[in-house]
């Protein structure tokens, strides 16, 4: 494993690594927190604009949906434009995820 770190308690597993390398380790989550990219070129790896955010998030949303249960909540932090770009993918994904809480960053 390269740059992975893990904080674990009885009720929490908090991973710090490329999420796409960790989905196979997930049990069914109660909460998924997504904090970027935003499409504002705000950090290394962020997209330069909201164009392409939907394609970037689609494989992640697929994984979230496959792991989610009826009690899973997704916290999706993004900009208003980013949310509008990604929302159709969230809305059309099969799975059990039913509650999405959006955090809009201006």
DSSP file (Angstrom, degrees, kcal/mol; ACC not computed):
  #  RESIDUE AA STRUCTURE BP1 BP2  ACC     N-H-->O    O-->H-N    N-H-->O    O-->H-N    TCO  KAPPA ALPHA  PHI   PSI    X-CA   Y-CA   Z-CA
    1    1 A X              0   0    0      0, 0.0     0, 0.0     0, 0.0     0, 0.0   0.000 360.0 360.0 360.0 135.3    0.0    0.0    0.0
    2    2 A X        -     0   0    0      1,-0.1     2,-0.3     0, 0.0    15,-0.0   0.831 360.0  -8.1 -83.1-101.5    1.4    3.4   -0.9
    3    3 A X  S    S+     0   0    0      2,-0.0     2,-0.3    15,-0.0    -1,-0.1  -0.127  90.6 135.4 -95.2  38.0    0.1    6.5    0.8
    4    4 A X        +     0   0    0     -2,-0.3     2,-0.3    13,-0.1    13,-0.2  -0.681  26.3 177.9 -89.7 137.7   -2.7    5.0    2.8
    5    5 A X  E     -A   16   0A   0     11,-1.3    11,-2.5    -2,-0.3     2,-0.4  -0.961   8.8-159.5-132.3 156.9   -3.3    5.8    6.4
    6    6 A X  E     -A   15   0A   0     -2,-0.3     2,-0.5     9,-0.2     9,-0.2  -0.999  12.6-166.5-141.8 133.4   -6.1    4.5    8.7
    7    7 A X  E     -A   14   0A   0      7,-2.4     7,-3.1    -2,-0.4     2,-0.4  -0.991  23.9-176.8-115.3 126.3   -7.7    5.7   11.9
    8    8 A X  E     +A   13   0A   0     -2,-0.5     2,-0.2     5,-0.2     5,-0.2  -0.981  15.8 161.9-133.0 135.9   -9.9    3.1   13.5
    9    9 A X        -     0   0    0      3,-2.7     3,-0.3    -2,-0.4    -2,-0.0  -0.696  59.4 -84.2-127.2-173.4  -12.1    2.9   16.6
   10   10 A X  S    S+     0   0    0     -2,-0.2     3,-0.1     1,-0.2    -2,-0.0   0.830 129.6  24.9 -62.6 -30.4  -14.9    0.5   17.5
   11   11 A X  S    S+     0   0    0      1,-0.1     2,-0.4     0, 0.0    -1,-0.2   0.363 118.2  59.8-116.4   4.3  -17.4    2.5   15.5
   12   12 A X        -     0   0    0     -3,-0.3    -3,-2.7     2,-0.0     2,-0.5  -0.995  43.1-175.6-144.1 134.6  -15.3    4.3   12.9
   13   13 A X  E     -A    8   0A   0     -2,-0.4     2,-0.6    -5,-0.2    -5,-0.2  -0.975  15.8-175.8-122.8 115.0  -12.9    3.5   10.1
   14   14 A X  E     -A    7   0A   0     -7,-3.1    -7,-2.4    -2,-0.5     2,-0.3  -0.940   5.7-168.1-116.1 111.3  -11.4    6.7    8.6
   15   15 A X  E     -A    6   0A   0     -2,-0.6     2,-0.4    -9,-0.2    -9,-0.2  -0.737  13.6-163.6 -99.5 145.6   -9.1    6.1    5.6
   16   16 A X  E     +A    5   0A   0    -11,-2.5   -11,-1.3    -2,-0.3     2,-0.3  -0.872  54.3  83.7-126.8  96.9   -6.8    8.7    4.0
   17   17 A X  S    S-     0   0    0     -2,-0.4     2,-0.5   -13,-0.2   -13,-0.1  -0.948  92.7 -47.2-172.1 178.2   -5.9    7.4    0.5
   18   18 A X    >   -     0   0    0     -2,-0.3     3,-2.1     1,-0.2     4,-0.3  -0.551  52.4-143.7 -64.3 116.1   -7.1    7.3   -3.0
   19   19 A X  G >> S+     0   0    0     -2,-0.5     3,-2.0     1,-0.3     4,-1.2   0.823  94.7  65.6 -56.9 -34.7  -10.7    6.2   -2.6
   20   20 A X  G 34 S+     0   0    0      1,-0.3    -1,-0.3     2,-0.2     4,-0.2   0.720 100.8  52.0 -64.9 -17.9  -10.7    4.1   -5.7
   21   21 A X  G <4 S+     0   0    0     -3,-2.1    -1,-0.3     1,-0.1    -2,-0.2   0.503 110.8  48.8 -90.4  -4.6   -8.1    1.8   -4.0
   22   22 A X  T X> S+     0   0    0     -3,-2.0     3,-2.5    -4,-0.3     4,-0.7   0.606  78.2  90.4-111.4 -15.5  -10.3    1.4   -0.9
   23   23 A X  G >< S+     0   0    0     -4,-1.2     3,-1.2     1,-0.3    -1,-0.1   0.846  84.3  59.8 -56.5 -35.0  -13.8    0.5   -2.1
   24   24 A X  G 34 S+     0   0    0      1,-0.2    -1,-0.3    -4,-0.2    -2,-0.1   0.660 104.4  52.2 -68.5 -12.4  -13.0   -3.2   -2.0
   25   25 A X  G <4 S+     0   0    0     -3,-2.5    -1,-0.2     2,-0.1    -2,-0.2   0.571  88.3 109.4 -94.5 -11.9  -12.2   -2.9    1.8
   26   26 A X    <<  -     0   0    0     -3,-1.2     2,-0.2    -4,-0.7     3,-0.0  -0.348  51.8-158.2 -69.7 140.8  -15.5   -1.2    2.6
   27   27 A X        -     0   0    0      1,-0.1     2,-0.4    -2,-0.1    -2,-0.1  -0.511  59.3 -61.5 -91.6 179.0  -18.2   -2.8    4.6
   28   28 A X        -     0   0    0     -2,-0.2    40,-0.1     1,-0.1     2,-0.1  -0.509  67.4-136.6 -66.2 119.2  -21.7   -1.2    4.1
   29   29 A X        -     0   0    0     -2,-0.4    40,-0.5    38,-0.1     3,-0.1  -0.428  20.6-157.7 -82.6 151.4  -21.2    2.4    5.3
   30   30 A X  S    S+     0   0    0      1,-0.3    43,-2.5    42,-0.1     2,-0.4   0.804  87.8  21.4 -84.9 -38.1  -23.6    4.4    7.4
   31   31 A X  E     -b   73   0B   0     41,-0.2     2,-0.5    43,-0.0    -1,-0.3  -0.996  61.7-167.2-134.7 136.3  -22.1    7.7    6.1
   32   32 A X  E     -b   74   0B   0     41,-2.6    43,-3.6    -2,-0.4     2,-0.6  -0.995  10.7-163.0-118.6 127.5  -20.1    8.5    3.0
   33   33 A X  E     -b   75   0B   0     -2,-0.5     2,-0.6    41,-0.2    43,-0.2  -0.953   4.7-172.2-114.6 119.2  -18.4   12.0    2.9
   34   34 A X  E     +b   76   0B   0     41,-3.4    43,-3.1    -2,-0.6     2,-0.4  -0.950   6.5 176.1-111.7 118.3  -17.3   13.3   -0.4
   35   35 A X  E     -b   77   0B   0     -2,-0.6    43,-0.1     1,-0.3     3,-0.1  -0.655  41.2 -56.0-125.6  73.9  -15.3   16.5   -0.3
   36   36 A X        +     0   0    0     41,-1.0    -1,-0.3    -2,-0.4     2,-0.2  -0.064  42.0 168.9  99.2 161.0  -14.1   17.3   -3.8
   37   37 A X        +     0   0    0     -3,-0.1    -1,-0.4    10,-0.1     9,-0.1   0.375  43.9 178.1 -75.4 165.6  -13.1   17.7   -6.5
   38   38 A X        -     0   0    0     -2,-0.2    41,-0.2     9,-0.2    44,-0.1   0.556  41.4-117.2-116.4 -16.3  -15.0   20.9   -7.1
   39   39 A X  S    S+     0   0    0      8,-0.1    11,-0.2    11,-0.1    12,-0.1   0.857  88.1 104.4  75.8  35.2  -14.0   21.9  -10.6
   40   40 A X  S    S-     0   0    0      9,-0.2     8,-0.2     7,-0.1     9,-0.1   0.235  90.8-115.9-127.4   9.3  -12.4   25.2   -9.4
   41   41 A X        +     0   0    0      6,-2.5     7,-0.1     8,-0.1     3,-0.1   0.886  67.4 145.5  55.3  41.0   -8.7   24.2   -9.7
   42   42 A X        +     0   0    0      5,-0.3     2,-0.3     1,-0.1    -1,-0.1   0.586  60.8   7.2 -88.8 -11.5   -8.5   24.6   -5.9
   43   43 A X  S >  S-     0   0    0      4,-0.1     3,-2.4     0, 0.0     2,-0.2  -0.970  98.4 -64.2-160.0 166.2   -6.0   21.8   -5.1
   44   44 A X  T 3  S+     0   0    0     -2,-0.3     3,-0.1     1,-0.3    -2,-0.0  -0.396 124.0  19.5 -59.9 124.8   -3.7   19.4   -6.9
   45   45 A X  T 3  S+     0   0    0      1,-0.4    -1,-0.3    -2,-0.2     2,-0.1   0.221  92.2 128.1  97.3 -13.3   -5.9   17.0   -8.8
   46   46 A X    <   -     0   0    0     -3,-2.4    -1,-0.4     1,-0.1     2,-0.1  -0.444  64.8-109.3 -71.0 149.5   -9.0   19.2   -8.9
   47   47 A X        -     0   0    0      1,-0.1    -6,-2.5    -2,-0.1    -5,-0.3  -0.420  18.5-124.5 -74.6 156.9  -10.5   19.9  -12.3
   48   48 A X  S    S+     0   0    0     -8,-0.2     2,-0.3    -7,-0.1    -1,-0.1   0.724  89.2   2.3 -76.2 -22.0  -10.1   23.3  -13.8
   49   49 A X  S    S-     0   0    0      2,-0.3    -9,-0.2    -9,-0.1    -8,-0.1  -0.912  84.7 -92.7-151.2 176.9  -13.9   23.7  -14.3
   50   50 A X  S >  S+     0   0    0     -2,-0.3     3,-2.3   -11,-0.2     4,-0.4   0.674  89.8 110.5 -72.1 -15.0  -17.1   21.8  -13.6
   51   51 A X  T 3  S+     0   0    0      1,-0.3    -2,-0.3   -12,-0.1    -3,-0.1  -0.458  86.1  17.5 -60.4 121.7  -16.9   20.3  -17.1
   52   52 A X  T 3> S+     0   0    0     -2,-0.3     4,-2.4    -5,-0.1    -1,-0.3   0.303  87.6 114.4  98.2  -8.7  -16.1   16.7  -16.5
   53   53 A X  H <> S+     0   0    0     -3,-2.3     4,-2.8     1,-0.2     5,-0.3   0.907  76.8  54.8 -60.0 -39.3  -17.1   16.5  -12.9
   54   54 A X  H  > S+     0   0    0     -4,-0.4     4,-1.7     1,-0.2    -1,-0.2   0.921 111.1  43.9 -60.5 -43.6  -20.0   14.1  -13.8
   55   55 A X  H  > S+     0   0    0      2,-0.2     4,-0.6     1,-0.2    -1,-0.2   0.865 113.3  52.2 -68.6 -36.0  -17.6   11.7  -15.5
   56   56 A X  H  < S+     0   0    0     -4,-2.4     4,-0.5     1,-0.2     3,-0.3   0.927 116.0  39.2 -65.1 -44.8  -15.1   12.0  -12.7
   57   57 A X  H >X S+     0   0    0     -4,-2.8     4,-3.0     1,-0.2     3,-0.5   0.748  94.0  85.7 -78.7 -23.9  -17.6   11.2  -10.0
   58   58 A X  H 3X S+     0   0    0     -4,-1.7     4,-2.2     1,-0.3    -1,-0.2   0.870  91.1  44.8 -52.4 -48.3  -19.5    8.5  -11.9
   59   59 A X  H 3X S+     0   0    0     -4,-0.6     4,-1.7    -3,-0.3    -1,-0.3   0.866 115.8  49.1 -66.1 -31.0  -17.3    5.5  -11.0
   60   60 A X  H <> S+     0   0    0     -3,-0.5     4,-2.9    -4,-0.5    -2,-0.2   0.930 110.2  49.6 -69.7 -45.1  -17.2    6.7   -7.4
   61   61 A X  H  X S+     0   0    0     -4,-3.0     4,-2.8     1,-0.2    -2,-0.2   0.879 108.1  55.1 -61.2 -37.6  -21.0    7.1   -7.3
   62   62 A X  H  X S+     0   0    0     -4,-2.2     4,-2.1    -5,-0.3    -1,-0.2   0.936 110.6  44.8 -60.0 -46.1  -21.3    3.6   -8.7
   63   63 A X  H  X S+     0   0    0     -4,-1.7     4,-1.8     2,-0.2    -2,-0.2   0.913 112.7  50.9 -64.6 -43.0  -19.2    2.2   -5.9
   64   64 A X  H  X S+     0   0    0     -4,-2.9     4,-1.9     1,-0.2    -2,-0.2   0.935 110.9  49.3 -58.4 -45.7  -21.1    4.2   -3.3
   65   65 A X  H  < S+     0   0    0     -4,-2.8    31,-0.8     1,-0.2    -1,-0.2   0.877 109.1  51.6 -63.9 -38.9  -24.4    2.9   -4.6
   66   66 A X  H  < S+     0   0    0     -4,-2.1    -1,-0.2     1,-0.2    -2,-0.2   0.829 117.3  39.1 -67.4 -31.3  -23.2   -0.7   -4.6
   67   67 A X  H  < S+     0   0    0     -4,-1.8    -2,-0.2    -3,-0.2    -1,-0.2   0.683  96.6 102.3 -90.8 -19.9  -22.0   -0.5   -0.9
   68   68 A X     <  -     0   0    0     -4,-1.9    28,-0.3    -5,-0.2     2,-0.2  -0.206  49.9-164.7 -69.3 154.9  -24.9    1.7    0.4
   69   69 A X    >   -     0   0    0    -40,-0.5     3,-1.9    27,-0.1    29,-0.3  -0.719  45.3 -86.1-123.6 177.2  -27.9    0.4    2.4
   70   70 A X  T 3  S+     0   0    0      1,-0.3    28,-0.1    -2,-0.2    -2,-0.1   0.679 129.2  50.9 -62.0 -14.9  -31.2    2.0    3.1
   71   71 A X  T 3  S+     0   0    0    -42,-0.1     2,-0.3     2,-0.0    -1,-0.3   0.382  83.5 116.1-101.9   4.3  -29.6    3.8    6.2
   72   72 A X    <   -     0   0    0     -3,-1.9    27,-0.8    24,-0.1    26,-0.7  -0.556  47.1-162.3 -77.5 134.1  -26.6    5.2    4.3
   73   73 A X  E     -bc  31  99B   0    -43,-2.5   -41,-2.6    -2,-0.3     2,-0.6  -0.959   5.7-150.4-114.7 133.8  -26.3    9.0    4.1
   74   74 A X  E     -bc  32 100B   0     25,-2.1    27,-3.1    -2,-0.4     2,-0.7  -0.920   1.6-160.0-104.0 123.1  -24.1   10.7    1.5
   75   75 A X  E     -bc  33 101B   0    -43,-3.6   -41,-3.4    -2,-0.6     2,-0.8  -0.911  14.1-171.2 -97.4 109.6  -22.6   14.0    2.4
   76   76 A X  E     -bc  34 102B   0     25,-2.6    27,-1.8    -2,-0.7     2,-0.4  -0.852   1.5-167.6-110.7  98.3  -21.7   15.5   -1.0
   77   77 A X  E     +bc  35 103B   0    -43,-3.1   -41,-1.0    -2,-0.8     2,-0.3  -0.715  32.2 116.3 -87.1 130.8  -19.6   18.7   -0.6
   78   78 A X  E     - c   0 104B   0     25,-2.8    27,-2.5    -2,-0.4     2,-0.1  -0.955  63.3 -74.0-169.5-177.9  -19.2   20.8   -3.7
   79   79 A X     >  -     0   0    0     -2,-0.3     4,-2.9    25,-0.3     5,-0.2  -0.440  49.1-104.7 -84.0 168.8  -20.0   24.1   -5.3
   80   80 A X  H  > S+     0   0    0     25,-0.4     4,-2.2     2,-0.2     5,-0.1   0.916 124.6  44.9 -60.1 -43.3  -23.5   24.9   -6.6
   81   81 A X  H  > S+     0   0    0      2,-0.2     4,-2.0     1,-0.2    -1,-0.2   0.892 112.3  52.2 -68.9 -39.5  -22.4   24.4  -10.2
   82   82 A X  H  > S+     0   0    0      2,-0.2     4,-2.2     1,-0.2     5,-0.2   0.926 110.1  48.4 -61.2 -44.9  -20.5   21.2   -9.2
   83   83 A X  H  X S+     0   0    0     -4,-2.9     4,-2.8     1,-0.2    -2,-0.2   0.929 110.9  50.6 -59.8 -45.7  -23.7   19.8   -7.5
   84   84 A X  H  X S+     0   0    0     -4,-2.2     4,-0.5     1,-0.2    -1,-0.2   0.850 111.9  48.8 -62.5 -33.6  -25.8   20.7  -10.5
   85   85 A X  H  < S+     0   0    0     -4,-2.0     4,-0.3     1,-0.2    -1,-0.2   0.881 120.0  35.0 -72.2 -39.1  -23.3   18.9  -12.8
   86   86 A X  H >X S+     0   0    0     -4,-2.2     4,-1.8     1,-0.2     3,-1.2   0.721  95.5  85.3 -90.2 -24.1  -23.1   15.7  -10.7
   87   87 A X  H 3X S+     0   0    0     -4,-2.8     4,-3.0     1,-0.3     5,-0.2   0.845  83.9  57.4 -52.0 -42.9  -26.7   15.6   -9.5
   88   88 A X  H 3X S+     0   0    0     -4,-0.5     4,-1.6     1,-0.2    -1,-0.3   0.869 107.7  49.0 -59.1 -33.3  -28.1   13.8  -12.6
   89   89 A X  H <> S+     0   0    0     -3,-1.2     4,-0.8    -4,-0.3    -1,-0.2   0.930 113.0  46.7 -69.0 -44.9  -25.6   10.9  -12.0
   90   90 A X  H >< S+     0   0    0     -4,-1.8     3,-0.6     1,-0.2    -2,-0.2   0.915 113.3  49.8 -60.4 -42.9  -26.6   10.7   -8.3
   91   91 A X  H 3< S+     0   0    0     -4,-3.0    -1,-0.2     1,-0.2    -2,-0.2   0.838 115.0  42.1 -67.0 -34.2  -30.3   10.7   -9.2
   92   92 A X  H 3< S+     0   0    0     -4,-1.6     2,-0.3    -5,-0.2    -1,-0.2   0.441  86.0 112.0 -96.8  -0.7  -30.0    8.0  -11.8
   93   93 A X    <<  -     0   0    0     -4,-0.8     2,-0.1    -3,-0.6     4,-0.0  -0.561  65.4-127.8 -78.5 134.0  -27.7    5.6  -10.1
   94   94 A X        +     0   0    0     -2,-0.3     2,-0.3     2,-0.1     3,-0.1  -0.388  62.1  76.8 -70.8 156.7  -29.2    2.3   -9.0
   95   95 A X  S    S-     0   0    0      1,-0.1   -29,-0.1    -2,-0.1   -30,-0.1  -0.826  88.7 -69.6 134.7-171.5  -28.8    1.2   -5.4
   96   96 A X  S    S+     0   0    0    -31,-0.8     2,-0.3   -28,-0.3   -27,-0.1   0.482  78.1 122.9 -98.8  -5.5  -30.1    1.9   -1.9
   97   97 A X        +     0   0    0      1,-0.2   -27,-0.1   -32,-0.2   -24,-0.1  -0.420  23.9 156.0 -65.6 122.8  -28.8    5.4   -1.3
   98   98 A X        +     0   0    0    -26,-0.7     2,-0.5   -29,-0.3    -1,-0.2   0.578  51.0  60.4-125.5 -15.9  -31.8    7.5   -0.6
   99   99 A X  E     +c   73   0B   0    -27,-0.8   -25,-2.1     2,-0.0     2,-0.5  -0.960  55.3 177.8-122.7 118.4  -30.6   10.5    1.4
  100  100 A X  E     -c   74   0B   0     -2,-0.5     2,-0.6   -27,-0.2   -25,-0.2  -0.978  11.1-161.8-119.7 124.8  -28.1   12.9    0.0
  101  101 A X  E     -c   75   0B   0    -27,-3.1   -25,-2.6    -2,-0.5     2,-0.5  -0.924  12.7-151.5-106.6 121.3  -27.1   16.0    2.0
  102  102 A X  E     -c   76   0B   0     -2,-0.6     2,-0.6   -27,-0.2   -25,-0.2  -0.795   8.7-162.7 -98.5 131.1  -25.4   18.7   -0.1
  103  103 A X  E     -c   77   0B   0    -27,-1.8   -25,-2.8    -2,-0.5     2,-0.5  -0.953  14.8-155.3-108.0 113.4  -22.9   21.1    1.3
  104  104 A X  E     -c   78   0B   0     -2,-0.6     2,-0.5   -27,-0.2   -25,-0.3  -0.784   6.8-165.9 -95.3 125.3  -22.5   24.0   -1.1
  105  105 A X              0   0    0    -27,-2.5   -25,-0.4    -2,-0.5    -2,-0.0  -0.947 360.0 360.0-109.7 123.4  -19.3   25.9   -1.0
  106  106 A X              0   0    0     -2,-0.5    -1,-0.1   -27,-0.1   -27,-0.1   0.442 360.0 360.0 -94.2 360.0  -19.3   29.3   -2.7
